[in-house]
């Protein structure tokens, strides 16, 4: 028996994600600039003033760029638990499935953190999904502590 996939698989999945998806923001490092209130200690690459209120003693002020995408969001507990000899293994606090494009893949690969439902999450790992062509990315996220 030969299995044939519909030619509009990506369109169908995007339509489903559009109907049930929620806004997810992926943040990547934009720029790093030096603090204007203190000076740089070149030995440890930090501020000469560890109590600087502007940079909190790090000297570097980081700015982030947000990329907003629509994603299918599932919070823990998931539909199925993963049992091992060590007990139940939790695979992230949240799973988000988003569309796969080259631009989104680059953003995910360089992402610092993700905001889902006003919760700041870290990318634990990501998995590429889809048959016959890759058409989605599944992000396994853990809540930032």
DRENLUMRO-903012 format. One line per field, with one value per residue (C-alpha): residue in one letter; y, x, z. Coordinates in Angstrom, 2 decimals, padded with zeros to 5 digits. Example, Ala and Ser with C-alpha at 12.3 -4.5 7.8 and 13.67 -1.06 7.14 Angstrom:
2
residuo	c(a,s)
north	c(-004.50,-001.06)
east	c(012.30,013.67)
up	c(007.80,007.14)
***
This chain:
145
residuo	c(x,x,x,x,x,x,x,x,x,x,x,x,x,x,x,x,x,x,x,x,x,x,x,x,x,x,x,x,x,x,x,x,x,x,x,x,x,x,x,x,x,x,x,x,x,x,x,x,x,x,x,x,x,x,x,x,x,x,x,x,x,x,x,x,x,x,x,x,x,x,x,x,x,x,x,x,x,x,x,x,x,x,x,x,x,x,x,x,x,x,x,x,x,x,x,x,x,x,x,x,x,x,x,x,x,x,x,x,x,x,x,x,x,x,x,x,x,x,x,x,x,x,x,x,x,x,x,x,x,x,x,x,x,x,x,x,x,x,x,x,x,x,x,x,x)
north	c(000.00,003.38,006.30,009.61,012.84,015.72,018.46,021.20,019.77,022.99,025.07,022.82,022.86,026.65,027.00,024.86,026.84,030.06,028.86,027.51,029.26,031.92,034.64,033.57,035.97,034.69,037.07,037.18,039.29,042.59,044.73,045.04,048.53,049.82,051.47,055.27,055.49,053.44,052.19,048.79,046.71,045.04,042.22,040.66,042.35,043.80,047.14,048.85,049.61,046.34,048.34,050.41,050.84,051.26,047.99,046.04,045.72,043.93,047.04,045.61,046.65,044.11,044.82,042.11,041.89,040.12,037.99,037.25,034.06,032.09,028.76,025.84,026.05,023.15,023.53,020.72,018.20,016.86,014.29,011.45,011.12,009.68,006.83,005.53,003.33,006.53,007.55,010.15,012.38,015.86,017.19,020.92,022.97,023.94,022.71,025.20,024.14,026.87,027.09,026.10,028.63,029.42,032.80,031.31,028.47,031.01,032.92,029.75,028.68,032.03,032.64,033.69,033.25,032.93,034.64,032.45,033.59,036.33,033.71,033.97,030.56,029.17,026.94,023.51,021.92,021.95,019.23,019.54,017.83,017.04,014.50,014.43,017.87,019.58,022.05,022.80,023.24,021.88,023.90,022.30,025.17,025.34,028.11,030.48,030.34)
east	c(000.00,001.37,000.73,000.24,000.40,-001.86,-000.07,-001.42,-000.15,001.64,-001.44,-003.69,-001.34,-000.97,-004.78,-005.12,-002.39,-004.12,-007.38,-006.01,-002.63,-001.56,001.07,004.60,007.57,011.10,013.80,017.28,020.23,020.14,023.03,025.32,026.43,028.67,027.29,027.41,027.57,030.73,033.83,035.03,037.56,039.45,040.76,037.39,035.29,032.90,032.20,034.72,031.74,030.06,027.22,026.35,022.57,022.50,024.19,024.10,027.88,028.15,029.05,027.23,023.64,021.93,019.00,016.84,014.84,011.47,010.09,006.39,004.92,001.71,002.08,000.11,000.79,000.47,001.30,002.33,000.86,001.01,-001.26,001.19,003.77,007.18,007.95,011.52,013.28,014.12,010.45,008.55,010.74,009.34,010.20,009.86,007.13,005.59,005.56,005.01,004.68,005.41,005.78,009.12,010.78,014.46,014.01,012.12,014.65,017.52,015.59,014.99,018.63,019.87,016.98,017.81,014.32,010.64,007.56,004.44,001.23,003.21,005.63,009.35,010.65,014.02,014.41,015.43,015.51,013.70,012.65,011.88,008.63,006.72,006.32,007.22,008.84,009.69,006.87,006.93,009.24,008.37,009.95,010.38,010.48,011.34,010.25,013.08,014.00)
up	c(000.00,-000.98,001.33,-000.41,001.51,000.52,-001.37,000.92,004.25,005.23,004.40,006.48,009.48,009.27,009.15,012.29,014.06,013.01,014.56,017.86,018.07,020.52,020.23,021.18,021.28,020.71,021.97,020.47,021.57,019.70,020.90,023.89,024.84,027.60,030.71,030.71,034.52,035.13,033.36,032.14,034.05,031.18,033.37,034.24,031.51,034.11,035.70,037.96,040.20,041.29,042.85,039.77,039.66,035.88,034.85,038.16,038.09,034.75,032.66,029.63,028.93,026.70,024.41,022.88,019.67,019.72,016.90,017.29,015.84,016.24,017.99,019.40,023.15,025.59,029.27,031.63,032.40,028.87,027.34,027.99,030.75,029.96,032.37,032.81,035.36,037.25,037.41,035.43,033.28,032.72,029.27,029.78,031.36,028.04,024.45,021.63,017.99,015.43,011.66,010.15,007.87,007.49,009.20,012.16,012.42,012.66,015.33,017.36,017.07,018.38,020.80,024.35,025.81,024.85,026.29,026.29,027.99,029.80,031.20,030.47,029.35,028.27,025.22,026.53,023.08,019.78,017.36,013.66,012.62,009.44,006.65,003.80,004.31,007.59,008.23,011.97,014.95,018.38,021.18,024.61,027.09,030.79,033.09,033.89,037.56)
***
